[in-house]
Amino acid sequence: MSTKRGNWNSKLGFILAASGSAIGLGNIVFFSSNAYQYGGGAFYLPYFIALFVLGLPIMMVEFGIGTLTGKSFPLALRELAGKRAEFVGWWSIGSAMFITAYYIAILGWAFGMMVGAFGSLFEPGISAPFTPFETPTDSPSAMVYFFNLLATWWPVLFIFVIWGLNLLILRKGASSIEKAVRIFVPLMWVFMIGLVIRGLTLDGGFDGVMYLFTPDFEGISDASVWRGAFSQMFFSLSLGLGTMTAYASYLPRDADQVNNSMLVSFLNCSFEFIAGIAIFSLLFVFTLNPAGSTLSLSFFVIPQGINELSTIPWITRLFGFLFFFLIVIAGITSSISLIEGPASAMMDKLKITRKKALTIVAIPCAIGSVLCTLPIIIDKGLAGNGTLGLSILDITDHWVFSYSLLIVGLVESLAIGWILGADKLRMALNQHSKWNLGKWFNTLIKFVIPIVLLTVILSSLWNERTGLYGANVDLGSFNWLPWFIPIFWLAVSLSFSFYLTNKPYKK
């Protein structure tokens, strides 16, 4: 039975894969939405500080432990910081599987919007089985189209298409991932740059860019802006999920992980800036207000702007298709890493084949994806999320995304900083690096990062005191979901972690 993990064929392949993992829905959807929500330019100073204080150091840690041990996240932590650290590693893997399930559900909706670009997305006369949208529209409406899509079983079919593409790309590990990202990652940049050019050449597009880059110092003093920036950085760089350590474990031990961390982080942030320019230029050209959730920006607001880009129908349809194609391929470069993290960890621990590991990951996650796309209407008046699937996704995202990544980052920094010793990792990184890390790295890992993450986690928990998330919305016979989902996530992920941590391990 072969359990060979494989290696990258080139450094370029690794950089493209790691940057592809970092570049995804977080860059196109969440960054622009957060930047708008937190006042445009007011978001940038905290964001840059988060990059240098949190993003780069944790990226170096995750790359470093992967290369140093040649193992996936949980077993790398075990080797460097003991069995209790392995437990946290498996908990991050378990939580990543929850994230994978709803992440692919969102990609299924994006796939549906992509197909709809050549269907009725940009046509008038559409309706949806919700009270506000029962009357056919006089003009094209992306919002009505999206909610009509949610109320059908088509997204279930689309998520299986996305799952099939992911498993096809992952079938041979690093070598097949590298072949895919060599195509997908450059395509993402080409399409996004095209969107920037189109936005800036429209009247008013430059005003959006000025809003994005003009700092509002009054906004910077708001604590929620800093919380948003640090959370965005952690999610955007795919930290705390085990994916970066898994990818780095396929590199030789003498890889320069300081340089690699800077390359991947700056590529990710550069793409976010470009995406911000493209989206803000469209927002200001068409005076669109992205009120509501982060989904509204990409599924309602931008398509509505695209509808106004040209009076020639086929150009509008083509542009809409390309935008959602961009979201789909950006999402897939991230979802393959979300799946590879758990798969590589199980291959390492259980000594099973890649095919079996992918099956173990895919089956429960695909079931979760189906649950997140269930078209059962539970809120016909749209006071909440409308369907059972979107309600499950929303509540799951709130708990798993808001807490698991940050808690893993906190424990990870404490384990590396105080058990392994930050200085020991720093010396290992410096051994093969052109850019030597100073003792400031030790201070960041041991003190600054734990304090920052603990502050963000506690402030988020403090905000929960006013009521359980989702409990203020009438979910009909599913009013038990707001308390069941967080309990289910914790029970399943912690049991999963306990079982695999205590499973006998043969090196």
C-alpha positions as CSV (number, residue, x, y, z in Angstrom):
1,M,0.0,0.0,0.0
2,S,1.6,3.3,-1.1
3,T,1.3,6.3,1.1
4,K,4.0,8.4,-0.7
5,R,3.2,12.0,-0.2
6,G,5.0,13.4,-3.2
7,N,6.9,16.6,-3.8
8,W,6.5,19.8,-5.8
9,N,8.2,19.7,-9.2
10,S,9.4,23.3,-8.8
11,K,9.4,26.3,-6.5
12,L,7.1,28.1,-8.9
13,G,4.5,25.3,-8.5
14,F,4.6,25.6,-4.7
15,I,4.3,29.4,-4.8
16,L,1.4,29.3,-7.2
17,A,-0.3,26.6,-5.1
18,A,0.2,28.4,-1.8
19,S,-0.8,31.8,-3.2
20,G,-3.8,30.1,-4.9
21,S,-4.8,28.7,-1.5
22,A,-4.5,32.2,0.0
23,I,-6.3,33.9,-3.0
24,G,-9.9,32.9,-2.9
25,L,-13.4,34.2,-1.9
26,G,-11.7,36.0,1.0
27,N,-9.9,38.3,-1.4
28,I,-12.6,38.9,-3.9
29,V,-15.7,38.9,-1.6
30,F,-14.8,39.3,2.0
31,F,-11.9,41.9,1.7
32,S,-14.0,44.4,-0.4
33,S,-17.0,43.9,1.8
34,N,-15.0,44.5,5.0
35,A,-13.2,47.5,3.5
36,Y,-16.5,49.0,2.6
37,Q,-18.1,48.1,6.0
38,Y,-15.1,49.6,7.9
39,G,-14.9,52.8,5.9
40,G,-12.6,52.2,3.0
41,G,-9.2,53.8,3.7
42,A,-9.8,53.4,7.5
43,F,-9.3,49.6,6.9
44,Y,-5.9,49.8,5.3
45,L,-3.7,50.9,8.3
46,P,-5.0,48.1,10.5
47,Y,-4.8,45.7,7.6
48,F,-1.1,46.5,6.9
49,I,-0.3,46.2,10.6
50,A,-2.1,42.8,10.7
51,L,0.0,41.7,7.7
52,F,3.4,42.4,9.4
53,V,2.4,41.6,13.0
54,L,0.3,38.6,12.4
55,G,0.2,37.3,8.8
56,L,3.8,37.1,7.9
57,P,5.1,35.6,11.2
58,I,2.4,32.9,11.4
59,M,2.9,32.1,7.7
60,M,6.6,31.6,8.5
61,V,5.7,29.4,11.4
62,E,3.4,27.2,9.4
63,F,5.8,26.9,6.4
64,G,8.7,26.4,8.8
65,I,7.2,23.5,10.8
66,G,6.0,21.8,7.5
67,T,9.4,21.9,6.0
68,L,11.3,21.1,9.2
69,T,9.3,17.9,9.9
70,G,8.1,16.9,6.4
71,K,4.7,16.2,8.0
72,S,1.2,17.6,7.9
73,F,-0.1,20.1,10.5
74,P,-1.1,17.8,13.5
75,L,1.9,15.6,13.3
76,A,4.3,18.5,12.8
77,L,2.9,20.0,16.0
78,R,3.2,16.7,17.8
79,E,6.9,16.3,16.7
80,L,7.8,19.8,17.8
81,A,5.5,20.5,20.8
82,G,4.0,17.2,22.0
83,K,0.7,15.3,22.0
84,R,-1.4,18.2,23.3
85,A,-0.3,20.3,20.4
86,E,-1.3,17.5,18.1
87,F,-4.8,17.6,19.5
88,V,-5.1,21.3,18.6
89,G,-3.8,20.4,15.1
90,W,-6.5,17.8,14.6
91,W,-9.1,20.2,15.9
92,S,-8.0,22.7,13.3
93,I,-8.4,19.9,10.7
94,G,-11.8,19.0,11.9
95,S,-12.9,22.7,11.8
96,A,-11.4,23.1,8.3
97,M,-13.7,20.3,7.2
98,F,-16.7,22.2,8.4
99,I,-15.4,25.3,6.5
100,T,-14.8,23.2,3.4
101,A,-18.4,22.0,3.4
102,Y,-19.9,25.5,3.3
103,Y,-17.1,27.0,1.2
104,I,-17.9,24.6,-1.6
105,A,-21.7,25.3,-1.2
106,I,-20.9,29.0,-1.9
107,L,-18.9,27.9,-5.0
108,G,-21.9,25.9,-6.1
109,W,-24.0,29.1,-6.0
110,A,-21.3,31.0,-7.9
111,F,-21.3,28.2,-10.5
112,G,-25.1,28.6,-10.8
113,M,-24.7,32.4,-11.3
114,M,-22.0,31.7,-13.9
115,V,-24.4,29.4,-15.8
116,G,-27.2,32.0,-15.3
117,A,-25.1,34.6,-17.1
118,F,-26.1,32.9,-20.3
119,G,-29.6,32.2,-19.0
120,S,-32.0,34.6,-17.2
121,L,-29.6,36.4,-14.8
122,F,-29.5,39.5,-17.0
123,E,-33.1,39.3,-18.2
124,P,-36.2,41.0,-16.8
125,G,-39.4,39.2,-15.8
126,I,-37.9,36.9,-13.2
127,S,-39.4,36.0,-9.8
128,A,-38.6,33.9,-6.8
129,P,-40.9,32.1,-4.3
130,F,-40.4,34.7,-1.5
131,T,-42.9,37.3,-0.6
132,P,-40.8,40.3,-1.8
133,F,-39.9,38.7,-5.1
134,E,-43.2,37.0,-6.2
135,T,-44.0,39.6,-8.8
136,P,-41.9,39.3,-12.0
137,T,-39.3,42.1,-12.2
138,D,-39.5,44.9,-14.7
139,S,-35.7,44.8,-15.2
140,P,-32.9,42.3,-14.5
141,S,-32.3,41.7,-10.8
142,A,-29.4,39.6,-9.6
143,M,-30.9,39.4,-6.1
144,V,-34.1,37.9,-7.3
145,Y,-32.2,35.5,-9.6
146,F,-30.0,34.4,-6.6
147,F,-32.9,33.7,-4.3
148,N,-34.7,31.9,-7.0
149,L,-31.6,29.8,-7.4
150,L,-31.5,29.1,-3.7
151,A,-35.0,27.7,-3.8
152,T,-34.2,25.1,-6.4
153,W,-32.2,21.8,-6.2
154,W,-29.8,23.0,-9.0
155,P,-27.1,24.1,-6.4
156,V,-26.9,20.5,-5.1
157,L,-26.0,19.4,-8.6
158,F,-23.5,22.2,-9.0
159,I,-21.7,21.4,-5.7
160,F,-21.1,17.9,-6.9
161,V,-19.5,19.4,-10.1
162,I,-17.3,21.5,-7.8
163,W,-16.4,18.4,-5.7
164,G,-15.6,16.4,-8.8
165,L,-13.2,19.1,-10.0
166,N,-11.5,19.3,-6.6
167,L,-11.0,15.5,-6.4
168,L,-9.8,15.4,-10.0
169,I,-7.1,18.0,-9.2
170,L,-6.1,16.3,-6.0
171,R,-5.9,12.7,-7.3
172,K,-2.1,12.7,-7.6
173,G,-1.2,15.1,-4.8
174,A,1.4,17.8,-5.4
175,S,2.0,17.0,-9.0
176,S,-1.7,17.3,-10.1
177,I,-2.2,20.3,-7.9
178,E,0.7,22.0,-9.6
179,K,-0.6,21.4,-13.1
180,A,-3.9,23.0,-12.1
181,V,-2.6,26.1,-10.4
182,R,-0.2,26.8,-13.3
183,I,-3.4,27.5,-15.3
184,F,-5.8,28.8,-12.7
185,V,-3.7,31.3,-10.8
186,P,-2.5,33.3,-13.8
187,L,-6.1,33.3,-15.2
188,M,-7.3,34.9,-11.9
189,W,-4.8,37.7,-12.3
190,V,-5.7,38.3,-16.0
191,F,-9.4,38.4,-15.3
192,M,-9.1,40.7,-12.3
193,I,-6.7,43.1,-14.1
194,G,-9.3,43.2,-16.9
195,L,-12.0,44.1,-14.4
196,V,-9.8,46.9,-13.0
197,I,-9.2,48.4,-16.5
198,R,-12.9,48.3,-17.2
199,G,-13.8,49.9,-13.9
200,L,-11.2,52.7,-14.1
201,T,-12.2,53.6,-17.7
202,L,-15.8,54.3,-16.6
203,D,-16.8,57.8,-15.4
204,G,-16.6,57.8,-11.6
205,G,-14.4,54.7,-11.3
206,F,-11.4,56.7,-10.0
207,D,-13.6,58.1,-7.2
208,G,-14.1,54.6,-5.9
209,V,-10.3,54.1,-5.8
210,M,-9.8,57.4,-4.0
211,Y,-12.4,56.3,-1.4
212,L,-10.6,53.0,-1.0
213,F,-7.2,54.5,-0.4
214,T,-8.1,57.7,1.6
215,P,-7.7,57.0,5.3
216,D,-10.4,58.1,7.7
217,F,-8.5,58.6,11.0
218,E,-11.8,58.7,12.9
219,G,-12.7,55.3,11.6
220,I,-9.2,53.9,12.5
221,S,-10.0,54.6,16.2
222,D,-12.9,52.1,16.1
223,A,-12.0,48.8,17.7
224,S,-14.2,46.8,15.3
225,V,-12.1,48.0,12.4
226,W,-9.0,46.4,14.0
227,R,-10.9,43.2,14.8
228,G,-12.1,43.0,11.2
229,A,-8.6,43.6,9.8
230,F,-7.0,40.9,11.9
231,S,-9.7,38.4,11.2
232,Q,-9.5,39.2,7.5
233,M,-5.7,38.7,7.4
234,F,-6.0,35.3,9.2
235,F,-8.6,33.9,6.8
236,S,-7.2,35.5,3.7
237,L,-3.8,33.8,4.1
238,S,-5.4,30.4,4.9
239,L,-3.7,30.4,8.4
240,G,-4.9,28.0,11.2
241,L,-6.3,25.5,8.7
242,G,-3.3,23.2,8.3
243,T,-3.2,23.9,4.6
244,M,0.1,25.9,4.5
245,T,1.9,23.3,6.6
246,A,0.7,20.5,4.4
247,Y,1.9,22.3,1.2
248,A,5.2,23.2,2.8
249,S,5.8,19.6,3.8
250,Y,6.2,18.7,0.1
251,L,9.3,20.9,-0.1
252,P,12.9,20.0,0.6
253,R,14.3,20.9,4.1
254,D,16.6,23.5,2.7
255,A,13.7,25.6,1.2
256,D,13.9,29.3,2.0
257,Q,10.6,29.7,3.9
258,V,11.2,33.3,5.0
259,N,11.3,34.3,1.3
260,N,8.5,32.0,0.4
261,S,6.3,33.5,3.2
262,M,6.9,37.0,1.9
263,L,6.2,36.0,-1.7
264,V,2.9,34.3,-0.9
265,S,1.8,36.9,1.5
266,F,2.5,39.8,-0.8
267,L,1.0,38.0,-3.8
268,N,-2.1,37.5,-1.8
269,C,-2.3,41.1,-0.5
270,S,-1.6,42.5,-4.0
271,F,-4.5,40.5,-5.4
272,E,-6.7,41.8,-2.7
273,F,-5.7,45.4,-3.5
274,I,-6.4,44.8,-7.2
275,A,-9.8,43.2,-6.4
276,G,-10.6,46.1,-4.1
277,I,-9.8,48.6,-6.9
278,A,-12.0,46.7,-9.4
279,I,-15.0,46.3,-7.1
280,F,-14.9,49.8,-5.6
281,S,-14.6,51.4,-9.0
282,L,-17.8,49.6,-10.0
283,L,-19.6,50.5,-6.8
284,F,-19.0,54.2,-7.3
285,V,-19.7,54.1,-11.1
286,F,-23.1,52.7,-10.5
287,T,-23.6,54.3,-7.0
288,L,-24.3,50.8,-5.6
289,N,-24.6,50.3,-1.8
290,P,-23.5,46.8,-0.7
291,A,-25.7,46.7,2.4
292,G,-26.1,43.3,4.1
293,S,-23.9,40.3,4.2
294,T,-20.6,39.7,2.3
295,L,-22.6,37.4,-0.1
296,S,-24.6,40.4,-1.2
297,L,-21.5,42.1,-2.7
298,S,-20.6,39.4,-5.2
299,F,-24.0,37.9,-5.8
300,F,-26.2,41.0,-5.9
301,V,-24.2,44.2,-6.2
302,I,-21.5,43.4,-8.7
303,P,-23.8,41.6,-11.2
304,Q,-26.1,44.5,-11.0
305,G,-23.2,46.8,-12.0
306,I,-22.2,44.4,-14.7
307,N,-25.7,44.6,-16.1
308,E,-25.0,48.4,-16.7
309,L,-21.6,48.0,-18.3
310,S,-22.8,47.6,-21.9
311,T,-26.0,48.0,-23.9
312,I,-25.0,45.0,-26.0
313,P,-26.5,41.9,-24.4
314,W,-23.8,39.4,-25.3
315,I,-21.0,41.6,-23.9
316,T,-23.0,41.9,-20.6
317,R,-23.5,38.1,-20.5
318,L,-19.8,37.4,-21.3
319,F,-18.6,39.8,-18.7
320,G,-21.0,38.3,-16.1
321,F,-19.8,34.8,-17.0
322,L,-16.2,35.8,-16.7
323,F,-16.7,37.4,-13.3
324,F,-18.3,34.3,-11.8
325,F,-15.8,32.1,-13.6
326,L,-13.1,34.1,-11.7
327,I,-14.9,33.5,-8.4
328,V,-15.2,29.8,-9.2
329,I,-11.5,29.2,-10.1
330,A,-10.3,31.4,-7.2
331,G,-12.5,29.4,-4.9
332,I,-11.2,26.1,-6.3
333,T,-7.6,27.0,-5.8
334,S,-8.5,27.5,-2.1
335,S,-10.9,24.5,-1.7
336,I,-8.2,22.1,-3.0
337,S,-5.9,23.3,-0.2
338,L,-8.8,23.0,2.3
339,I,-9.2,19.3,1.3
340,E,-5.5,18.6,1.0
341,G,-4.8,19.6,4.6
342,P,-7.1,16.9,6.1
343,A,-6.2,14.3,3.5
344,S,-2.4,14.7,3.9
345,A,-2.8,14.6,7.7
346,M,-4.8,11.3,7.5
347,M,-2.3,9.8,5.1
348,D,0.5,10.6,7.6
349,K,-1.3,9.4,10.7
350,L,-3.3,6.4,9.4
351,K,-0.8,5.3,6.7
352,I,-3.6,5.0,4.1
353,T,-3.6,5.7,0.4
354,R,-4.4,9.2,-1.0
355,K,-7.6,7.8,-2.6
356,K,-8.8,6.5,0.7
357,A,-7.9,9.7,2.5
358,L,-9.7,11.8,0.0
359,T,-12.8,9.6,0.3
360,I,-12.8,9.9,4.1
361,V,-12.6,13.7,3.8
362,A,-15.0,14.1,0.8
363,I,-18.0,12.1,2.0
364,P,-18.8,14.0,5.2
365,C,-17.9,17.3,3.7
366,A,-20.0,16.7,0.6
367,I,-23.0,15.8,2.9
368,G,-22.3,19.1,4.7
369,S,-22.3,21.0,1.3
370,V,-25.7,19.5,0.5
371,L,-27.1,20.6,3.9
372,C,-25.9,24.1,3.1
373,T,-27.8,24.2,-0.2
374,L,-31.1,22.6,0.9
375,P,-33.8,24.7,-0.9
376,I,-36.4,24.3,1.9
377,I,-38.0,27.7,2.4
378,I,-38.3,28.4,6.1
379,D,-38.6,32.2,5.9
380,K,-40.8,33.2,3.0
381,G,-40.7,36.9,4.0
382,L,-36.9,37.0,4.0
383,A,-36.6,38.4,7.5
384,G,-33.6,36.1,7.8
385,N,-31.8,33.9,5.3
386,G,-34.8,32.5,3.5
387,T,-33.9,28.9,3.1
388,L,-32.8,26.1,5.5
389,G,-29.5,25.7,3.6
390,L,-28.4,29.3,3.8
391,S,-29.4,29.5,7.4
392,I,-27.2,26.4,8.2
393,L,-24.3,28.0,6.3
394,D,-24.7,31.4,8.0
395,I,-24.7,30.0,11.5
396,T,-21.9,27.5,10.9
397,D,-19.7,30.2,9.3
398,H,-20.3,32.5,12.2
399,W,-19.0,30.1,14.8
400,V,-16.4,28.1,12.9
401,F,-14.8,31.0,11.0
402,S,-15.0,33.5,13.9
403,Y,-13.4,31.3,16.5
404,S,-11.6,28.1,15.2
405,L,-8.9,29.8,13.1
406,L,-8.0,32.4,15.7
407,I,-8.0,29.9,18.6
408,V,-5.7,27.5,16.6
409,G,-3.4,30.5,15.8
410,L,-3.3,31.4,19.5
411,V,-2.4,27.9,20.6
412,E,0.0,27.4,17.7
413,S,1.9,30.6,18.6
414,L,2.0,29.5,22.3
415,A,3.2,26.0,21.5
416,I,5.9,27.2,19.1
417,G,6.9,30.1,21.2
418,W,7.0,28.5,24.7
419,I,7.3,24.7,24.2
420,L,9.4,24.3,21.1
421,G,11.0,27.7,21.6
422,A,10.6,30.6,19.1
423,D,14.4,31.0,19.0
424,K,14.8,27.4,17.9
425,L,12.4,27.8,15.0
426,R,14.0,31.2,14.1
427,M,17.4,29.6,13.8
428,A,16.1,26.8,11.7
429,L,14.4,29.3,9.3
430,N,17.5,31.5,9.2
431,Q,19.7,28.5,8.3
432,H,18.4,28.5,4.7
433,S,17.2,32.1,4.4
434,K,18.6,35.0,2.5
435,W,16.8,37.3,5.0
436,N,17.7,36.5,8.6
437,L,15.0,37.0,11.2
438,G,16.0,39.0,14.2
439,K,15.0,38.5,17.8
440,W,11.9,40.6,17.1
441,F,10.5,37.3,15.6
442,N,10.7,35.7,19.1
443,T,8.8,38.6,20.7
444,L,6.1,38.5,18.1
445,I,5.5,34.7,18.4
446,K,5.8,34.6,22.2
447,F,4.0,37.8,23.3
448,V,2.5,40.0,20.6
449,I,0.6,37.5,18.5
450,P,-1.0,35.7,21.5
451,I,-2.1,38.9,23.1
452,V,-3.6,40.2,19.9
453,L,-5.4,37.0,19.1
454,L,-6.6,36.6,22.7
455,T,-8.0,40.1,22.6
456,V,-9.8,39.5,19.3
457,I,-11.3,36.2,20.6
458,L,-12.4,37.7,23.9
459,S,-13.9,40.7,22.3
460,S,-15.9,38.5,19.9
461,L,-17.1,36.4,22.8
462,W,-18.1,39.6,24.6
463,N,-20.2,40.6,21.6
464,E,-22.1,37.3,21.9
465,R,-23.4,38.2,25.3
466,T,-26.4,40.1,23.9
467,G,-27.8,36.9,22.4
468,L,-27.0,33.7,20.6
469,Y,-26.3,34.3,16.9
470,G,-29.3,33.6,14.7
471,A,-31.7,33.3,17.7
472,N,-33.4,36.6,16.9
473,V,-34.7,35.3,13.5
474,D,-37.8,33.1,13.3
475,L,-36.7,29.8,11.7
476,G,-40.0,28.2,12.2
477,S,-39.7,24.5,13.2
478,F,-35.9,24.9,12.9
479,N,-35.5,27.4,15.8
480,W,-33.2,24.9,17.5
481,L,-30.5,25.5,14.9
482,P,-28.8,28.5,16.5
483,W,-27.8,26.4,19.6
484,F,-27.5,23.0,17.9
485,I,-25.0,24.0,15.3
486,P,-22.2,25.4,17.7
487,I,-22.7,22.4,20.0
488,F,-22.6,20.0,17.1
489,W,-19.4,21.6,15.7
490,L,-17.6,21.5,19.0
491,A,-18.8,17.9,19.8
492,V,-17.8,16.5,16.4
493,S,-14.5,18.4,16.0
494,L,-13.3,17.7,19.5
495,S,-14.3,14.0,19.4
496,F,-12.5,13.8,16.0
497,S,-9.4,15.4,17.5
498,F,-9.5,13.1,20.6
499,Y,-9.8,9.9,18.5
500,L,-7.0,10.8,16.1
501,T,-4.7,12.1,18.7
502,N,-4.9,8.9,20.6
503,K,-4.7,6.7,17.6
504,P,-1.4,4.7,17.5
505,Y,1.1,6.4,15.2
506,K,3.9,4.7,13.4
507,K,6.6,7.0,12.1
